[in-house]
Amino acid sequence: MNDFTTEIVQTLVTKGDLNELFRSHLERAINTLLRTELTALCMDIIILHNPCQT
């Protein structure tokens, strides 16, 4: 089992909140995606506006 599956099973066994588990994983995934997109955008801006470019 992967980590996510293990967390689901652990949450079910301890009668935890599955909604919170899914919410936290979704939030982490979206934040990672946004961070990656922002980094790519910043790199594009640096490349396009680099005065040293020939």
LODOBA-240170 format. One record per residue (C-alpha): residue in three letters; residue number from 1; x, y, z. Coordinates in nm, 3 decimals. Each point is the difference from the previous one (the first is absolute). Layout:
('ALA',NUM,(X,Y,Z));
...
***
This chain:
('MET',1,(0.000,0.000,0.000));
('ASN',2,(0.115,0.353,-0.065));
('ASP',3,(0.000,0.275,0.262));
('PHE',4,(-0.340,0.138,-0.101));
('THR',5,(-0.164,-0.343,0.019));
('THR',6,(0.163,-0.058,0.337));
('GLU',7,(-0.134,0.333,0.124));
('ILE',8,(-0.352,-0.089,-0.121));
('VAL',9,(0.010,-0.335,0.178));
('GLN',10,(0.139,0.161,0.317));
('THR',11,(-0.272,0.266,-0.010));
('LEU',12,(-0.271,-0.263,-0.044));
('VAL',13,(0.137,-0.219,0.280));
('THR',14,(0.018,0.293,0.242));
('LYS',15,(-0.341,0.129,-0.115));
('GLY',16,(0.165,0.321,-0.113));
('ASP',17,(-0.134,0.262,-0.240));
('LEU',18,(0.048,-0.114,-0.361));
('ASN',19,(-0.118,0.338,-0.127));
('GLU',20,(0.285,0.169,0.185));
('LEU',21,(0.248,-0.255,-0.136));
('PHE',22,(-0.113,0.061,-0.359));
('ARG',23,(-0.012,0.377,0.056));
('SER',24,(0.354,0.014,0.134));
('HIS',25,(0.138,-0.213,-0.285));
('LEU',26,(-0.185,0.206,-0.259));
('GLU',27,(0.126,0.322,0.157));
('ARG',28,(0.357,-0.129,-0.004));
('ALA',29,(-0.030,-0.108,-0.365));
('ILE',30,(-0.147,0.335,-0.109));
('ASN',31,(0.267,0.194,0.191));
('THR',32,(0.273,-0.208,-0.165));
('LEU',33,(-0.152,0.061,-0.344));
('LEU',34,(-0.033,0.375,0.063));
('ARG',35,(0.358,0.020,0.129));
('THR',36,(0.125,-0.181,-0.312));
('GLU',37,(-0.201,0.225,-0.232));
('LEU',38,(0.121,0.313,0.180));
('THR',39,(0.361,-0.115,-0.027));
('ALA',40,(-0.043,-0.066,-0.373));
('LEU',41,(-0.160,0.341,-0.050));
('CYS',42,(0.279,0.175,0.190));
('MET',43,(0.262,-0.183,-0.205));
('ASP',44,(-0.175,0.105,-0.323));
('ILE',45,(-0.005,0.362,0.116));
('ILE',46,(0.370,-0.013,0.091));
('ILE',47,(0.090,-0.151,-0.337));
('LEU',48,(-0.215,0.244,-0.199));
('HIS',49,(0.120,0.311,0.183));
('ASN',50,(0.366,-0.088,0.039));
('PRO',51,(0.195,0.302,-0.131));
('CYS',52,(0.308,-0.218,-0.057));
('GLN',53,(-0.177,-0.210,-0.261));
('THR',54,(0.123,0.036,-0.356));
***
